[in-house]
Amino acid sequence: MSQFNTPSYEIPRTSGVCASSGRELVPGESYFAALVELTEEQTASAAEELKAEGGKAGGKSGGKSGGSAKDKAVAALTALGMCRIDISSDAWEGGFRPEGLFGYWKSTVPEPNQKKKMFVDDAMLMNLLERLADATEPDRLAFRYVLALILMRKKLLRYDGNETRIGEVDGEQVEQTWWKLTPKLDLAKGMLGKWHPDVRLEVLDPKLDETRVEQVMQQLGEILQAEF
């Protein structure tokens, strides 16, 4: 039985183990990292486990808040209703796909003394942005907004202005600002490519302050193991 299908569900912490076979991934080996959507029950269970672990850690440290960057990233990913698992290339090419697959990217297991930096391509970032288009949860809206900022900085999204609309938040009618954006026609050509003539994207501006933007960007970097 695969790690992903075990009855007692746990949030994988990039353990270096193939979720299909349970085999340890070795340095230099290529594999696929996947973001998987959790069910509501799994998300609630994972959140409770993280809360309990945080309480234990706080007690040992005299009540101080903290935790490792990895644990904070896991907590952030759980808030999105997702987890991350790793799959060997053999299993992936053999057809293994986890239930609830949200997005994936290919990487290589680093050598023991090598800095753990994963290559996440622009198509993956754009895919995440598009998959979160129907998000309504505050954490997902914040992540989508920051993804848009990253892609704009990479000059893969063009800001075309904004539109103010009335939306509902917690049962109240509030003014919301929606950004109008145009993506590149071919992401593989990078910033030198042409803008897409037919596609327009909209992203809600959740009015994050600078500190919150930096926090979300750091969480994204930890989740994807990339530098933004």
Secondary structure as GFF3:
##gff-version 3
##sequence-region A 1 228
A	DSSP	three_ten_helix	3	5	.	.	.	ID=ss1
A	DSSP	beta_strand	30	37	.	.	.	ID=ss2
A	DSSP	alpha_helix	40	60	.	.	.	ID=ss3
A	DSSP	alpha_helix	69	79	.	.	.	ID=ss4
A	DSSP	beta_strand	82	88	.	.	.	ID=ss5
A	DSSP	alpha_helix	89	93	.	.	.	ID=ss6
A	DSSP	beta_strand	101	108	.	.	.	ID=ss7
A	DSSP	alpha_helix	122	131	.	.	.	ID=ss8
A	DSSP	alpha_helix	138	153	.	.	.	ID=ss9
A	DSSP	beta_strand	157	169	.	.	.	ID=ss10
A	DSSP	beta_strand	172	183	.	.	.	ID=ss11
A	DSSP	three_ten_helix	187	192	.	.	.	ID=ss12
A	DSSP	beta_strand	201	205	.	.	.	ID=ss13
A	DSSP	alpha_helix	210	224	.	.	.	ID=ss14
###
